[in-house]
Amino acid sequence: MLEITIYGRGGQGTVIASEILASALFKEGKFVQAFPNFGAERRGAPVTAFLRFDQEPIDLRCQIYNPDHLIVLDGTLLQYKDIFATLKAKGWVIANLPQEPQNNGFLKDFRIAYLDADSISKKYQLAARGNTVVNTIILGAFAKATGLVSLQSVLDSIDEFVPHKKEENLKACQEAFEIVRIKGWSEKKSLPERRRDAGGGPV
């Protein structure tokens, strides 16, 4: 079983991101759970969503405490060290960042894929009430970096879950898949190698 924690802020589509990813994994034959954890329910406040998936039915019914991977929709949240305190070693951090993070201690323990999702959101006019919406974008980056889910499954789920600006969201996700920067990654690795490196195993 693999577990993923998604961090974002209210208005960025954190919870919908977990639902889209869960749907994409379900399409590929996985058993999935996706559920949110709200703090202060206001726009801009931190929001956390959880997702776990496996080849077998999942009996756990609890919050995720030691995730295998993180998805971070707002790069400013990376300043909080407790985000990484429970992340498993060599886990992926998929982050919305305009440039490669410098002098961050987590880089030595975890793998990072990053892109300027805010710029892509603005390009495709995905902002809502003044906030850039980056959930569909970050999932394209996740698919490319980890190899745990196919881009096509993510796109198919976006098509089902996103009622507004569907075409723009699909294009934004595709662009993220193509341009995401992967720290210390060799593009020559085959997909099976990528799945093993990502901790995917036989899932």
Secondary structure, 3 states (H helix, E strand, C coil): CEEEEEEEECCCCHHHHHHHHHHHHHHCCCEEEEEEEECCCCCCCEEEEEEEEECCCCCCCCCCCCCCEEEECCHHHHHCHHHCCCCCCCCEEEEECCCCCCCCHHHHCCEEEEECHHHHHHHCCCCECCECCCHHHHHHHHHHHHCCCCHHHHHHHHHHHCCCCHHHHHHHHHHHHHHCEECCCCCCCCHHHHHHHCCCCCC
